[in-house]
């Protein structure tokens, strides 16, 4: 009997897009972020993708101090792979964004592969009762450009790669795959590439099945067998796109960063609930979920004992 293919589940537990007024279940404090990450890992996530927040009002906080309050707790209580954001929030400078990954030298850091319009303003129609003025200002801004220039991408690569940190390459559109090919051809990134194609964010590619197929075909053409594929579907697209990708040989990402929901009109009470739901989809397809150590082998990671936290 052929061995089952293993699917890596990543869980992005809080992010920088959703704001605290949208859901009482969004992790904000260091304790909530640590508990959410550990709960997700126990439910089957091999990788946890982490942002930090100000525990007072929930705004994104990219200071190393904010991360230092939960990273050691997660490492002590779980064997999961820790993936730190270098995206931060679209309003931050590149120096702010790279600092946590440069400081803590994780096994994986996220890396956005292109500049894009970034529209969160549609959320204002759905969430009227925002407690903090910063939420209204942030979500209502129609002039956000998420800057990821070639120079900025190279800066993150040359800052983090010498520490043995590998990257989850975030591709929100077809051009971002070609940008990654540019860096790959010049030897600045090395196989196996961990490519995450992102669907359904305003300003990026849509969430139609044709969009998913197009990104997969393009990545196949550009990188052949030199990459591992993962997907992220925003909002209500989360589980549909995860199911498609798993059936097509991909890996999946879930978590409250990407969607607040656990079914139509029902807020997810924990990140672990979304992990359990996507795990049931994966196992229903006759596939198996990768352990953290299996994910380390699949992605050629340096190991959890070689981080700086």
Buried (B, 14 or more C-beta within 10 A) or exposed (E): EEEEEBBBBBBBBBBBBBBBBBBEBBBBBBEBBBBBBBBBBEBBBBBBBBBBBBBEBBBBBBEBEBBBBBBEBBBEBBEBBBBBBBBBBBBBEBEBBBBBBBBBBBBBBBBBBBBBBBBBBEBEEEBEEBEBEBBBEBBEBEEBEBBBEEEBBEBBBEBBBEBBBBBBBBBBBBBBBBBBBEBBEEEBBEEBBBBBBBBBBBBBBBBEEEBBEBBBEBBEEBBEEEBBBBBBBBBEBBBBBBBBBBEEEBBBBBBBBBBBBBEEEEBBEBBBBBBBBBBEBBBEEEBBBBBBBBBBEBBEBBEBEEBEB
